[in-house]
Amino acid sequence: MQIYISTFLTLALLLLSFNQAAFASDTDRSIIQEALNGMVCPRNIDVIVEGAYYQGHRMNSKEKKPERHFEGGNLDHSFRYIKSERKKILNAARDAGPEPEMRTRALFHFGMMLHTINAFYANTDFLEREEKRLSSNGTESFDPYEMELIDWSTAEKGGYKKLSEEERNKRATKQIQNSTYGKVARGLAIREAVRQWDYLEGLLRSRYPQDADTIVSALKSAGCDNLVPEEIKDHPLHARGSVSDF
């Protein structure tokens, strides 16, 4: 009897972990599609979405790799992880014009990076601190969706803290101006995804000035043969082609 109970509890915990990962990735998907629709072709958006979903893979779970989800005790590891993913994107993008596989790799890592960036707004006290800062400056009424986004250049020195599960759950109904913390965090993540794409374009033009137009055009609209890089194994596809062509 005890064996059955133990097995049941183990399966229940695994199912809960899977559902939490799936929920996070579904949120990533909706953020990415809303942010990049009209800028990036549907096929390439799907590659980015797959990259975000890959962060929910059992090998990349918050228990095994907390830095990918802003779940660690030291959030500096997450900020450094974002920088490392950006380097991978830039390196792969060098040959993204003529080589579909490198195009896939660059976009996939962009999706992996966006998941971690989305997690910053969802899992840390950035939003609470921004509201407190505005209130302390005498700003009683403001549009929370127009809050300043994080300054990534100084983020490691910002002293941000990870929210507890209880604090995150309260965000679904906790009011901030005329909305909730949860909705505003999602809104900021959408703006951030757009900003990250624009920033990537700028970096590409700086690093590869002769080929930048070709690279950027390919990442936006050349399409990809595969939704995941060749080296990625054991990853079921999740992307849904619900974004129309433009």
Residue pairs with C-beta under 8 A, 6 or more apart in sequence:
17 61
17 63
21 56
21 61
22 56
24 56
24 69
24 115
24 119
24 122
25 52
25 53
25 55
25 56
25 115
25 238
27 118
27 122
27 186
28 49
28 52
28 53
28 55
28 111
28 114
28 115
28 118
29 49
29 52
29 53
29 238
29 239
29 240
31 114
31 118
31 186
31 189
31 190
31 193
32 45
32 48
32 49
32 52
32 111
32 114
32 193
33 45
33 49
33 242
33 243
34 190
35 190
35 191
35 193
35 194
35 197
36 45
36 48
36 193
36 194
36 197
37 45
37 243
37 244
37 246
38 246
39 194
39 197
39 220
40 48
40 197
40 219
40 220
40 221
41 220
41 221
41 223
41 245
41 246
42 241
42 243
42 244
42 245
43 223
43 224
43 241
44 103
44 107
44 219
44 220
44 221
44 222
44 223
44 224
45 239
45 243
46 227
46 239
46 240
46 241
47 104
47 107
47 108
47 111
47 224
47 227
47 228
47 239
48 107
48 108
48 110
48 111
48 114
49 111
49 238
49 239
49 240
50 108
50 111
50 227
50 228
50 235
50 237
50 238
50 239
51 107
51 108
51 109
51 110
51 111
51 112
51 113
51 114
51 115
52 111
52 112
52 114
52 115
52 118
53 111
53 235
53 238
53 239
54 60
54 108
54 111
54 112
54 228
54 232
54 235
55 68
55 69
55 112
55 115
55 116
57 234
57 235
58 64
59 65
60 68
62 68
62 69
62 71
66 72
66 77
67 77
67 78
67 80
67 81
67 116
68 78
68 81
68 112
68 115
68 116
68 119
69 78
69 115
69 116
69 119
69 123
70 78
70 116
70 119
70 120
70 122
70 123
70 124
70 162
71 119
71 123
71 162
72 78
72 162
73 162
75 124
75 160
75 161
75 162
76 156
78 116
78 119
78 120
79 152
79 155
79 156
80 156
81 116
82 113
82 116
82 117
82 152
85 109
85 110
85 112
85 113
85 116
86 113
86 200
86 203
88 105
88 109
89 106
89 109
89 110
89 113
89 200
90 200
90 203
90 204
90 207
92 102
92 105
92 106
92 109
93 102
93 103
93 106
93 200
93 204
93 208
93 215
93 219
94 102
94 207
94 208
94 211
94 215
95 102
96 102
96 103
96 106
96 215
96 218
96 219
97 103
97 211
97 214
97 215
97 217
97 218
97 222
100 222
100 223
100 224
100 225
100 226
101 225
101 226
101 229
101 230
103 218
103 219
103 222
103 224
104 224
104 225
104 226
104 227
104 228
104 229
105 229
106 219
107 219
107 224
108 228
108 229
108 232
110 196
110 197
110 200
113 196
114 193
114 196
117 189
117 192
117 193
117 196
118 189
118 192
118 193
120 126
120 150
120 160
121 127
121 150
121 185
121 186
121 188
121 189
121 192
122 168
122 185
122 186
122 189
123 162
123 163
123 168
124 160
124 161
124 162
124 163
125 160
125 161
125 162
125 163
126 150
126 158
126 160
127 144
127 147
127 176
127 181
127 184
127 185
127 188
128 181
129 160
130 147
130 148
131 144
131 176
134 142
134 147
141 177
142 177
143 177
144 176
144 177
144 179
144 184
144 187
145 179
145 184
145 187
145 188
145 191
147 184
147 188
149 188
149 191
149 192
149 195
150 158
150 192
163 171
170 181
171 180
171 181
171 182
171 185
172 180
172 181
172 182
173 180
174 180
174 181
174 182
175 181
176 184
201 212
201 216
204 212
204 215
204 216
205 212
205 216
208 215
227 237
227 239
228 235
228 237
